[in-house]
Amino acid sequence: KENGTLEQLFMTPVKAGELLLGKLLPYLVFAFLEFCTIALLMHTVFAVPINGCFVTLLALALPFVLTMLGLGLWISTRASTRDASMQMAMGTVIPSIFLSGYVFPLDSMPQFFRGVAQVIPTTWMIDAARGVILRGADWAELMPHAVVLWLMAVSVLGLSILRFHKRLT
């Protein structure tokens, strides 16, 4: 955006949806490669057994990654500079870490923060990942997580795409 490449791309016959797909798809692939690498290191280096199905874990990671990509797209449509977008992203990362149950158990949090944690996608992904990795959870147990993660993915991506299209006009 700062270098004017977005304006140059709009001069080409590429549609806005194709442009978004071209921008988001590499990050989706990279995120899945990173996810698989971390799982491999967790299993081989730290000898953490994955008690459930790894494909289930990947299936749950898809809506989570799509939600995060949608959030990044939304931030990029709101911020006017790269520095502003980095600050906005950090404003979402830190609460995600501390309120997701990753650092502190949700049960030990005040009720207000437990409520806030329920709208953070990381909360749902961490709980689902723990279920698959530690307990070998199956789809019957993980279905609420999948539904919430997909609802978040569709809504965040949808709002971000609408915001992107609105910004174009």
C-alpha positions in Angstrom: 0.0 0.0 0.0 2.8 2.4 0.9 4.7 1.7 -2.3 1.7 2.2 -4.5 1.7 -1.4 -5.8 -2.0 -1.9 -4.9 -3.0 1.0 -7.2 -0.8 -0.6 -9.9 -2.6 -3.9 -9.5 -6.0 -2.2 -9.8 -4.9 -1.0 -13.3 -4.6 -4.7 -14.4 -7.6 -6.8 -15.4 -7.4 -8.7 -12.1 -10.7 -8.6 -10.1 -10.7 -7.6 -6.5 -11.6 -11.1 -5.3 -8.7 -12.6 -7.3 -6.4 -10.0 -5.9 -7.4 -10.9 -2.3 -7.0 -14.6 -3.0 -3.6 -14.0 -4.5 -2.6 -12.0 -1.4 -4.0 -14.4 1.2 -3.3 -17.8 -0.3 0.5 -17.7 0.1 0.1 -16.8 3.8 -2.4 -19.6 4.2 0.1 -22.1 2.8 2.9 -20.6 4.9 0.8 -20.8 8.0 0.1 -24.5 7.4 3.7 -25.3 6.7 4.6 -23.5 9.9 1.9 -25.4 11.8 3.2 -28.7 10.5 6.8 -27.8 11.3 5.9 -26.9 14.9 3.9 -30.1 15.3 6.8 -32.1 13.9 9.3 -30.4 16.3 6.9 -30.9 19.2 6.7 -34.6 18.5 10.3 -35.3 17.5 12.4 -32.9 19.6 10.2 -32.7 22.7 8.7 -36.2 22.5 5.1 -34.9 23.0 2.8 -37.6 21.7 -0.1 -36.6 19.5 -2.9 -38.8 21.0 -5.5 -37.8 18.4 -5.7 -37.5 14.7 -3.3 -35.0 13.2 -5.7 -34.4 10.2 -8.3 -33.4 12.8 -5.8 -30.9 14.2 -5.2 -29.5 10.6 -8.9 -29.3 9.9 -9.3 -27.2 13.0 -6.3 -25.1 12.1 -7.9 -24.1 8.8 -10.7 -21.9 10.2 -8.3 -20.5 12.8 -5.8 -19.4 10.2 -8.5 -18.0 8.0 -9.8 -16.0 10.9 -6.3 -14.6 11.6 -5.8 -13.8 7.9 -9.1 -12.0 7.9 -8.1 -10.0 11.0 -4.8 -9.1 9.3 -6.8 -8.0 6.2 -9.1 -5.9 8.3 -6.1 -4.3 10.1 -4.5 -3.5 6.7 -7.7 -1.7 5.5 -7.8 0.3 8.7 -4.2 1.4 9.0 -2.7 4.0 6.8 0.9 2.9 7.3 2.9 -0.2 7.9 3.9 1.0 11.4 0.3 1.7 12.3 -0.7 -1.8 11.2 2.1 -3.4 13.2 0.9 -1.5 16.3 -2.7 -2.6 15.7 -1.6 -6.2 15.2 0.4 -6.1 18.5 -2.7 -4.8 20.1 -4.5 -8.0 19.2 -1.6 -10.5 19.7 -0.9 -9.7 23.4 -4.5 -10.0 24.6 -4.8 -13.2 22.5 -1.8 -14.7 24.3 -2.8 -13.7 27.8 -6.6 -14.2 27.6 -6.7 -17.4 25.5 -5.8 -19.9 28.3 -2.3 -20.4 26.9 -0.5 -18.6 29.7 -3.2 -18.5 32.4 -6.0 -21.0 32.9 -9.4 -19.6 32.0 -10.8 -20.9 35.3 -8.5 -18.6 37.3 -9.6 -15.5 35.4 -12.4 -13.1 36.6 -15.7 -13.7 34.9 -15.3 -10.6 32.7 -12.1 -11.8 31.2 -13.5 -15.3 30.6 -16.2 -13.7 28.6 -13.7 -11.7 26.6 -11.7 -14.9 26.0 -14.7 -16.5 24.3 -14.5 -14.1 21.4 -10.8 -14.6 20.9 -10.2 -17.3 18.2 -7.0 -18.4 19.9 -9.0 -19.6 22.9 -10.9 -22.0 20.8 -7.9 -23.2 18.9 -5.8 -23.8 22.0 -8.5 -25.7 23.7 -9.1 -27.8 20.6 -5.4 -28.5 20.1 -5.0 -29.5 23.7 -8.0 -31.8 23.2 -6.5 -33.5 20.1 -2.9 -33.6 21.3 -3.3 -34.5 25.0 -6.7 -36.3 25.2 -7.1 -37.7 21.7 -10.4 -35.8 21.4 -12.7 -36.9 18.5 -15.1 -34.8 16.3 -18.0 -35.3 18.7 -16.1 -33.4 21.4 -14.5 -30.9 19.0 -17.6 -30.0 17.0 -18.4 -26.9 19.1 -14.9 -25.7 18.6 -15.1 -26.2 14.8 -18.5 -24.4 14.6 -17.2 -21.4 16.5 -13.9 -21.2 14.6 -15.8 -21.5 11.2 -18.3 -18.8 12.3 -15.4 -16.6 13.3 -13.6 -17.2 10.0 -16.6 -16.5 7.9 -17.6 -13.4 9.8 -14.1 -11.9 10.1 -13.2 -12.7 6.5 -16.5 -11.4 5.3 -16.3 -8.1 7.2 -12.7 -7.7 6.0 -13.6 -8.3 2.4 -16.5 -5.9 2.6 -14.2 -3.3 4.2 -11.6 -3.9 1.4 -14.2 -3.5 -1.3 -15.6 -0.3 0.4 -12.1 1.1 0.6 -11.6 0.5 -3.2 -14.7 2.6 -4.1 
